[in-house]
C-alpha cells in the first residue's frame, strides 16, 4: 500500500481552503477501487482526523489483525 496516492477531487470550496462536508473512509475506499482496482472495506481505513481541507494526508489501512499499511490521499479542487 505504501507508495499509493489516491486522488480525490472535491467541489464547493470555501474561501479559506476548506470545503463543505468532509472526505470519508467510504470516499477513499471507492476511489482506491476506481483508480487502482484494490478493494478495501471502508471500516479498515483509519482516519486520525477529519479531512476537511485540501492537501495530502497519510491514511492507515488495517489489512489484517496485526498488519497495517499506509497510503497517501491527495484532496484537491477545481
N, C-alpha and C positions, 0 to 999 in steps of 0.2 A: 504494500500500500504506500510505502514511502516513495516519494517522487511523483505521486499523482497530484495533479492540480485540477480540481473541479471548478469550473467557471459558472457562476450564476448571475444572470442579468436581472436587475431589479428596476422597475419603473417607479414613477411618482416620488421623486426625491424631494426632500425639503431644502431649505436654504442653508442648513448647517452640515450638509454631508450625510444626513440621516434620511431614512425613508419610512413610509407608513408600514406598520407591522414589523415582522422580523423574518429572517431566514430560519426555517425549522429543520430538524433532522429528516423529516419527510422530504422536504425540498432537496436536501443534499443527496439522499438515497435515490430519488428519481433522476437527478442529473448525473449521478455516478453511473446509473444503469444506462442512461441515454448516451453519454459521452464515451464510456469505456466498456459497456456490456457486463459490468460487475453488479451482481445483485447482493445487497446488504439490507437486512431488516432495519428499519428506522430506529428500533429500540436498541440497536447495537452501536449507534452513533451517539457519542457523548459530547454535548456542548457545555463547556465550562462557563460560558456566558452567552447571553442572548446576542444574536448577530443583528444589529440594528443600524449599522453604518457601513459604508463602502470600505473595502480593504481586503487584506489577506489574513485568514485565520487558520490556525493549526487545530485540527479536529481529531479526537481519538476514536478509534473503531475497535470494539470488542469482537475479535474474530472467534476466539474460543475462551473457555472459562479463565485460563491463565495467560492467554496470548492476546496482546493488543497491538494495533498498528496506528500510525499517524498518517494523515494526509492533509493537504492544504486546500482551502476553499477560497476562491477569489470572488468577491462580490463587487459588481460594477454596474454602472448605469449607462444611460444613453449619452 
